[in-house]
Amino acid sequence: MKRLLATTAFLAVAVNAQAADLAVRAPYLKAPVAMVYDWTGFYVGVNAGVGLGRNNQTLTVPGFPSFEQSYLSPFGALGGVQAGYNWQSNTALGRLVLGIEADIQGAGIRDDHTCLLTCRTGVLDTSGRFDQRLDWFGTVRGRVGFANGPVLRYFTGGYAYGGVRTSVTESILGVPSGTFTTDQTRGGWTYGSGVEAALGGNWTAKIEYLQVNLGNRADSFVLGGFPQTLDTEIRQNIYRVGLNYRIGGNGTYAPVTTANWTGFYLGGNFGSATARNQTSLAVAGTNELFNLAPEGRIGGVQAGYNWQAANWVFGLEADFQGSTQKDNRTCVVSCQGVNGTYAIYEAKLPWFGTARGRLGYSVGSTLLYATGGYAYGSVKTNIDSAFLSGPVTSRFSETKGGWTVGGGIETPASLLALFGPNWTSKSEYLYVDLGSTSGIIADPGNPAVSTTKVTQHIFRSGLNYHFNAPVVAKY
């Protein structure tokens, strides 16, 4: 919750005190605003995006014995529809917007990577293979935000529900032991934040992040004659964009003349990041497969330059981020503790940066953009292990390069007249792929190789100061 509040603190900078101040301070305007935008009314729309699970699971097999713990990280595309209603009122602090929204989503969110219980293959096949899916989900949420004319920045939260299917298929020494499956409709809660901007007429576009918590699940079952328990946390990170049509809204609304985005800018940002690091550990004929899932807050600075041709905006941007991302809950290779075999992981991503191109289209004073380019970052992995010999501590640290792609919305920023026409605020999503990293665990009896593919999902908001001299509307 602290991460959400810190992230949305940046979103709040778009609050406007009053309609006159909006007209005077709207950045980069080449012509006066024709009318004041009102968010009140019903709307319906569609959305699409991606979902990433961070579902910590523990498989306990006392008779084997094995007590392994790792993350299931279902990932995939989603899409659906939403409907809602907004109420807008003028307050001493600006234009307050309250709303309620419901949505239903189809999803192809799945993880079938994890294989534990030594994960041997061939005639000595001994394994527990996991398959977890989120095929659909929905939410019913309240929304509260402040409108800066045709731009709404908001918090959202409420009830969530969805269909979760988890299966474990086991084999012991080449003999199939069967499959345990749980298929449930689960209820829980969700919270998040977003930005919505008017496109013209009754149409608006939005970018949004939600964290969905569908609770914890504990199951007991028997496979291969071994009583077992599976404890699973169901957590999803949802990143999506949407298009809404306002029923009976400002149908005649036309965006102001295109903003002037040309020039240098400098700013800061804050947000959150979740990694999905598919990992393998090969030792003594075994090759366990699992996910490391470092998660945490991020913050940093960015600088860039824009060129503009009519409504089209071309730009270059570089940023550098500090990060608290960490996963220290993963334990594999039976995880028997003292006098047994185990590999306890601590994975971190302490910093990263990007150098990207941006391609956008300015609708009045709102810039909708896609972005992509080079990414780099620090990947640190600490492993405390024991494989039929004494404990060994291994430390791996590597700076990796890769690529990134994403998109966002950038709009004028004003907060009780504290920010002038050179300031903008933005919210964006980035997917980062830093490739693979590996290290050798120098166990004297059983050397092991740990290999990790590093990917992460980022949602952040920020402020930019533009050094050009924008043409501001006069009244």
N, C-alpha and C positions, 0 to 999 in steps of 0.2 A: 504494500500500500504506500510506503514511503517513496518507492520508485515512481509510482504513478503521480503522487503529489508533486515530486520534484520535476517530473517531466511536464506536467500540465501547468506548472508555474510559468514556464516559457509560453504556453498557449495563452495565458491570461494577459500577456502584454498587448494583445490586439483589442482590448476593451476600449470603447469610446465613451466619453462623458456625455455628449449631447449631439444632436443632429447637426447643429451649426459647426461644431468643432470637426465633425466628420468631413463636411464639405470643404473646410479650410485646409485641413491637414492631410487629405488623401494624397499619397505620394505620387509623383511623376505624372500628374494629370495635365493634359494638353487642352482640356475644355471643361466647362462647368458640369457638375452633376445635375442630371435632369430631374431626378426625383429621389425621395427617401425610400429605402427598401424596408418592407414590413414582412416578417417571417411568419405571421399568424396564419394558420390554416392547416388543412389536411394535405398529405402528400403520399405518393406511392413510388416505388422505384425498384431497381435491380442492383446487384453488386457481384463482384468477383474478387478473388484473392487467393491467398495460401494460408494453410494452418500448420503449426508445428507443435507437437506434443512434447512435454517434459515430464514423463510419467515414471517416477521412481518405483521400482518393483524389487521385491525380495522373494526368491524361491528357496524355501527351507525343506530339505530332505534329510531328516535326522539319521535315517538308516543308511544313507549312502556313504559317508555323510557329506552334505554340502549346504552352505548357507550364503549363496551368492546374491549380491545386490548390484543393480545397475539401472540405467534409464532406458525405457522404451520411448522412442522418439518418432511417432508417426508423423509423416510429412506428406503434403499433397495439395492439390487445387480444391477450391470450393467456389460455390456460386449460389445465389438465391434471390429472394425478393424481400422487400421491407415495406411497411406502411406506418404512418404516424401522424401526430398532430402537434403543432407548436402554438404557444401563446407568447406574444411579445408585449412587454410593458416598459414604459419609460421610468427610470429610477434616478436618484441623485448620482448614481455611479455610471449610468449609461443605459443602454437598451438590454434589459434582462429578457432572456428567452427560456421558457420552460416547455418541456415536451415529453411525449411518451411515444415509444416506438416498439414494434414487434417485427421479427424477421424469422424466416425458415430457410435453412441451407442444405443443399446436397453437397457431399464431400467425398473425395477420394484420398483421404488421409490415412496412411498405412505405414507400418514398420514391420518387415519380416527379416531384418538383418540379424537379430540377436540369436546366438546359439551358445548355450552354456553346458554345464555338466561334462566338461573336458572337450566336448565337440570333436571327438575322433570320427574319422570316416572309414569306409571299407568294412572288412570283416570284424574289426574291433569297434564298430560304430557305437559310441556311447554319447548321447547328446540330448539336450532339451532345447527344442527349436520353438521360438516365440513368433506369434503373428497377432498384431493388434491393429484394429481399424476403428475409425470414426467415420461412419457412412453418412450421417446426417446430424444436424443439431439446430436448435432455435433459441431465441432469447426474447424476453419481454422486459424493456428497460425504460427508466426515466432518463431525461436529458436536461441539463442545466448549462446555460452558456451566456455569453455576451456577444451582441452583434455589433460589428463595425460596418454599418451600412449593409452591403451585399455579402459580407463575410461573417460567418458564425463559427466561433471556437467554443467547444463544449466538453464537459464531463458526461459520462453515461454509466449507468449501473443498474442491475436488477437480477431477474431470475433467468437461469439457463437450463437447458435440458438437451439430451442427445442419446443416440444409439451407439454403444461401445461394445465391440466384440473382441475378446482376447482368447487365444488358444495356445496350448503348450503340447507339442508332440514329442514323445520321448522314445529312445531306443537304448537298450543295454546290451553291449557286446554283440551288436548286429541283430538283435531280436527286437522288433517293434513292440513297445509297451502300451501303445495307444495314444489317444489325444484327449485332453481335457479342454472343454470350451465353455466360456461364460458369455452370454449375449444378453445385454440389458439395456433398457431405457433408463437413464440416470438423470436425476435433477441436481441442481446446484446453483451457483451464482456467477455473475460476471461483472467486470468493471473495465473502463477504458476511457479513451478520449479521441477527439477528432476535429477536423476542420471541414466546413461546408461552405461553398461559394456559389453565388448566382452566375449563370452563364448567359442569361437573356431570356425574355419571356417568362415562362413558368419553370424553366429547367435549372437545376442546381447539380453540382458535383461535390463529392466528398472523399476524403481519405481518413481511415479509422483504424485504431488498434483496440483489440479486446483481449483480456485474459479471462479464460473460461475455466472454472473449477467445478468439476462434476463429482467431487468427493473422493473417498477412499473405499477400496474394495478388498475384502479378505475372503479367500476361498480355500476349502480343504478338499482333497481328493486323493485317490490311490491309483498309481500307475506302476506296472511292473512289480507289484507287490510292495511298493514303498509308499507309506502314508506321507503326504506332502501338504504344504500350505503355500499359497501365492498371495502376497499382499501388494496391492497396486494403488498408487495415487494417480488420479486422472486430471491432468492439467493441460490446457491448450492455449497457445498464443495465436491469435487471429489477426492477420494483416489484410485489409481489403480496401478497394475503391468502389464507389457507387455513383449512380445517377438517379436523381429524384425528379418527379414531375409534381408540381404544386397545384392541387385542385382548387380553382378559384383564387389563385394567388395573384401576384403582380404580372398579369399576362402581357401588359404593355411595357414592362421594364426593359430598358435597353442599357447595356453597359456604357459607362463614360468613354470618351475617346481614349484610345490605347495609351497606356502608361509608357514612359520613357525609361527603359531599363539599361541603356548603354552606360558603360563605365566600370570602374573598379569598386569592389565592396569588401568589407571585412566584418567578421562576426564571431559569435560563440554559439554553442549548442549543448543540449543535455538530453539524455534519453535512456533507453535500455537495450540490451542485446542478449540473445540466447543462441548458444552454439549447438550444433548437431554434429558431433565428431565421431563418425563410425570408426571403430577401433578393433584391431585383432591382436591377440597375444599368443604367439607360438612358442611352446616349450614341451620338450620330452614327448613328442608325437601328438600333442594336443594343439588345437588352434581355436581358442574361444573368441567369439565375435560379440561385441557389445557396443553401446554408445556412451561416450562422455558428453556431458551437457553443461558446460560452464555457463552461468547466467549471472547478470549483474547490471549495475548502472554504468553509463558512459558519459563523458563530457569532454569538450574540446573546443577548438577554434577552426575557422575556415576563412579562406580568402579566394576571390575570383574576379573574373572580368566578363562582361556581357557585350555582345554585339547585337544590333536589332535591325531587322528589315521588315517594315510594316508591323504586323502582329507577331511575327516570328522572332524568337530570341535564341541566339547561339551563345554558349558560354563555356568557360573553363573554370574549374574549381578544385582546390586542394584543401584537405583538412587533416588534422592530427588529433587523436582521441586517447585519453586515459580511460582505463576500464577496471572495474572490480569483478569481472567475470570469473567464476570459480565453480568447480565440482569436486567435492571431497567425500562423496557418499558411495563411490563405486568400489566394490571388492569382488574379485573373481578368482578362478582356479580353486574351487571348493570353499575357500575362505574359512578355513577351520581355525584360524588364530594360532595361538602359541602351540608349538610342537606339531603343527599341521602345515598344509600348503595354502598359500594365499598370495594375492597381489592386490595391494591397496593403492588406489590411484588418487592423486590430487592434480587436477588440470586447471590451468589458468591461461587467460588471454589478457595480459596487463596493459597492452597498448596496441593501436593499429592506426593506419592512415590510408587515405585514398587520393588519387589524382584523376579527375573525371571530366568528361565533356558533358554539357547540358544542352538539350534541345527542348524549347518550350513554345507555348502559344499564349499570348497575353489577351485575356478577355477583360477589357477595361483595365482596372488596376490589379487584377488577379492573374498570376502567372502559373499555368499548369505545365509541368515539365517531366521529361524522362531524363535519366542520367546513367552513365556507365563509364568504366575505365579500369585503371590499375588500382590494386589494393595490396597492402603489405602489413605485417604485424608480427608480434612476438608470441610464440607458442611455448609454454612451459609445462612440463609434465614431470611430476615426482611419483616414484613407485617404491613402496616398501613391500618386499617380497620374500618368500621362502619356498623353495622347490626341492624338498627332500634333503636340504642342507641348511646351514645357518642363515639367519636373516641377512638380506642385502638391501641397501638403499641406493636407488638410481635417480639421477637428476638429469633431465634433458631440457635444453633451451635452444630455440632456433628462431631466427627471423625469416619468415616466409613471404613470398610474393605470389600474387594471384590476380583475380579480377572481381569486379563488383558491378551490379546493375540495380536500378530502382527508379523511383519517381516521387514527386511531391507537389505541394502547393505553396506558393509564396505570395503574400499579400501585404498591404500597408499595415504599419504598426503604430498605434497611439494608445497611451494610457494616461488619462487625466492630464493631458497636455504636456506630459513629460517627454514624449518622443515627437520629433519634427518630421517634415516630409521626406527626409533622407533615410528613414528607418523602415525596414520591412521585417516581417516574421515569417517563418516557414515551418512546415512539418513534412517529414519525408520518411520513406521506407527504403532500406538497402539490403540486398542479399550479397554476402561476401564469401568467396571461395579462395582459400589460401593453400590449396593443394594438400599434399601428404607429407607427413614427417614421421621418422622412425628412430628407434634407439635400441641398443643391445644391452640387456640386463646381464651383467657379468657374474651370474651365479656359478660358483666353482663346480657344482655337480651337474647343473642343467642350464647352460646359457639359453636365454630367451630373447625373442625379438618382438617389440611392441611397435605397431604401425597405426597411425591415426590420420584420417582425412578430415580436414578442418573446414567447416562451413559455419556461418553465423547469419542471424537475421536481426536487423537493427531498425528501431523506430525512434526518431528523435525530433525535437523541435528546437528552433534557434532564432536569433536576432541577427540582422545584417545592417550595417551602416554603409550607404552608398556615397561615394565621394564626388559624383557628378553634381551638376546644378540642375535639378529637375524644374520643368515648367509647371508651375502650380496654378490651378484655377483661381480666377479673381472674381469677387462678388461685390 
